[in-house]
Amino acid sequence: MQTSGRLCICHRPERLAELMDIMREYKLEPKRLRLVCQRKGEEPWLVLVEGKKCANTGLRISPTLYVEEDGGFSPEMIKIYGAYKEAYIK
């Protein structure tokens, strides 16, 4: 997704170094990074990176997003899914 010189990417964590190199090669400065884990205590299975075209350096690390808590979606995931959650949770 790209809006106003920003690019958001979802990728595998094991490819993070390569992703950062390629972003900078194309003058996209990584600005925000967030790890996504299925559950607390597990390794991340996804990394979310937001980059900005021709920006100064400076990377912010957001708190980890946990998909599941207590056998269902975490409160944050329910908020993210919005209207879709109604069909999923039933």
N, C-alpha and C positions, 0 to 999 in steps of 0.2 A: 504494500500500500504506500502511495506517495502523495503527500500534500505539502504545499508551500515549501519546497526544498527539503522536506524530511522524508525519510524512507524507514519503514519498519520491517524487520526481518525476523522470521522464526527459523531456527536452525538447530542442529544437533550440537550439544556442548563440546564433543570431542573435535569439532571443526571450528571452534571459536577463534583460535589464533589465525587460521587461514582466512576466516571471514573478515576479521579486523584488517588484515593485510590488504585484501581485495577492496574493502570499503575505502581505505585510505588511497589506494592506487587510483580510484575513481573520484577522489576528492570528497568523499563522504566521511565526515568525522563522526566516530561513534560518540553519542551523547548520553544514552541511557542503556542499562543492561539489567535484565531480570532473569533469574533462573526459575524454571518450573519443575516441581517435583510432584509425583503422584501422591505420596504421603510423607509425613515428617519422618526423618531418619533414613530416607532413601536418597540415592544419587539423583541429580537432575537428569531429566530425559529430554529437555527442551531449553533453549536459551532464546530470549527475546531481546533484540538489539534495535535501537532507534538511532539513526544517523542523520546528520544535517549537512547539506551541501556547502562546501567552502567555509566551514565554521572553525573557530579556534578549538584547541584541545581542551579537554575537561570531560571526564566520564563520571556519571552518577550511577551508583549501584543501588537498585531498588530492592526492597525485601523480597524474599523468595515467595513465589506463588504456589500454594499447596492446593492440588485439585481435590483431594479427598480428606475428610476428617470424620471420625466416628462412623465409618461405614457408608457415608454419602458425600455429596458435594460439600466443600467447605463453604462457609458463608460468603466469602469473596467470589467463589466460582458461581454461586447462585446469583449474586449481584451481576456478574459479568454476563451470564446467560440470559438474564431478563425474562422475557415472555416465553422463551424456549423452555425454561425450567419447569413450567407448569406441566408440559407433556412428559418431561423426563422424570420428574419426581413422583408422579402418580403410579 
